[in-house]
Amino acid sequence: MTDTKTLTFSRTLAADPDRVATALTNAAARMEWGTPDADMVVLIDGQPDPAPGVREVSTCGPRDNPYVTVHTDWIEITPSRISYAETLIAEGDAFATSLAIFTLTATGARTDLDATILVASFAGEEALAEVEGGWTHTIESLSQYVA
């Protein structure tokens, strides 16, 4: 059975939309703020620059054992919207997929960020809750990163 959930986040970020868009798409930036937990890492190495149709392969997990493979399929990158699908794989099996849609709206020197994340867990409700926790941490980290 597949468990699903829609997550929504709205934040006013202390940065202009260009800086936020760069933070959302730049690999080095995402390795800093994009971890699902403070004790984890995201490793993105030797991957093509994000663009519609590009697949990026990275790893994520505990600092001493980042065992989760992450496939990020970039869908849309515009000044006002960035979207991608992200599949999490452990031990050869996909256990969750998220479709992330970020809408960026300039408000003076700030950005209103609206994020809709459609999550599907193929490993039950526990994995769904873990993915939700990861997205919540990631959005908070992004807010701090661009401040």
C-alpha positions in Angstrom: 0.0 0.0 0.0 1.1 3.5 -0.7 0.6 6.2 2.0 0.4 9.8 0.8 0.4 13.2 2.3 0.4 16.8 1.0 2.7 19.2 3.0 2.4 23.0 2.7 4.8 25.5 3.9 4.6 29.3 3.7 7.5 31.5 4.8 8.7 35.1 4.2 12.4 34.8 3.7 14.9 37.6 4.4 16.4 37.4 0.9 15.4 38.4 -2.7 14.0 35.7 -5.0 17.3 35.4 -6.9 19.1 34.4 -3.8 16.4 32.0 -2.8 16.3 30.4 -6.3 20.1 30.0 -6.2 19.9 28.4 -2.7 17.2 26.0 -4.1 19.2 24.9 -7.1 22.9 25.3 -6.3 24.5 22.0 -5.2 26.9 23.5 -2.7 24.1 25.5 -1.0 21.8 22.5 -0.9 24.5 20.4 0.8 24.6 23.1 3.6 20.9 23.6 4.2 19.2 20.6 2.6 19.7 17.9 5.2 16.6 16.2 6.6 18.1 16.4 10.1 20.9 18.3 11.9 22.9 15.1 12.3 22.7 14.1 8.6 24.5 15.0 5.4 23.6 15.5 1.8 26.4 14.7 -0.7 26.1 16.0 -4.2 29.3 15.5 -6.2 30.0 15.6 -9.9 26.4 16.1 -11.0 25.2 18.2 -13.8 23.7 21.7 -13.1 20.0 21.6 -12.4 17.9 22.2 -15.5 14.5 20.8 -16.6 14.9 17.2 -17.6 18.2 16.7 -15.7 18.5 13.8 -13.2 20.8 14.4 -10.2 22.0 11.5 -8.1 23.2 12.2 -4.5 23.4 10.5 -1.2 22.0 11.4 2.2 21.9 10.0 5.7 23.9 9.9 8.9 27.3 11.6 8.6 29.2 8.3 9.2 27.0 6.3 6.7 25.0 8.3 4.1 23.2 5.2 2.8 20.2 6.7 1.0 20.5 7.3 -2.7 18.5 10.4 -3.8 17.3 10.8 -7.4 16.3 14.4 -8.1 14.5 14.9 -11.4 14.4 18.7 -12.2 11.1 19.7 -13.8 10.9 23.4 -13.9 13.2 26.3 -13.0 11.9 29.8 -13.5 12.4 33.0 -11.5 9.0 32.4 -9.8 8.7 28.6 -9.6 11.0 25.7 -9.1 9.8 22.1 -9.1 11.4 18.7 -8.9 10.6 15.1 -8.1 12.8 13.4 -5.5 13.0 9.7 -4.9 14.6 8.1 -1.9 16.2 4.7 -2.3 17.7 2.4 0.4 19.1 -1.0 -0.2 18.0 -0.9 -3.8 14.4 -0.1 -3.1 12.5 3.2 -3.4 10.8 3.9 -0.2 9.4 7.4 -0.8 8.9 10.0 -3.6 8.2 13.7 -3.2 7.0 16.2 -5.8 8.2 19.6 -4.6 6.8 22.8 -6.0 8.3 26.1 -4.7 6.6 29.4 -5.6 8.7 32.5 -5.1 7.1 36.0 -4.9 9.1 39.2 -4.4 7.9 41.3 -1.5 10.3 44.3 -1.4 13.8 42.8 -0.6 12.2 39.7 0.7 10.6 36.6 -0.8 7.3 35.0 0.0 8.0 31.3 -0.4 5.1 28.9 -0.8 6.0 25.2 -0.9 3.7 22.3 -1.7 5.2 18.9 -1.3 3.3 15.8 -2.4 4.7 12.8 -0.6 4.2 9.1 -1.4 5.6 6.5 1.0 6.1 3.0 -0.3 7.2 1.7 3.1 4.3 2.7 5.4 3.2 5.5 7.6 6.5 5.5 9.6 8.5 6.4 6.5 5.9 9.0 5.6 6.3 10.6 9.0 10.1 10.6 8.6 9.9 12.2 5.2 7.6 14.9 6.6 10.0 15.6 9.4 12.8 15.8 6.8 10.9 18.4 4.7 10.0 20.4 7.8 13.7 20.6 8.9 14.8 21.4 5.4 12.4 24.3 5.0 13.5 25.8 8.4 17.2 25.3 7.4 16.5 27.1 4.0 15.0 30.0 5.9 18.0 30.3 8.1 20.5 29.8 5.2 19.2 32.7 3.1 18.7 35.1 6.1 
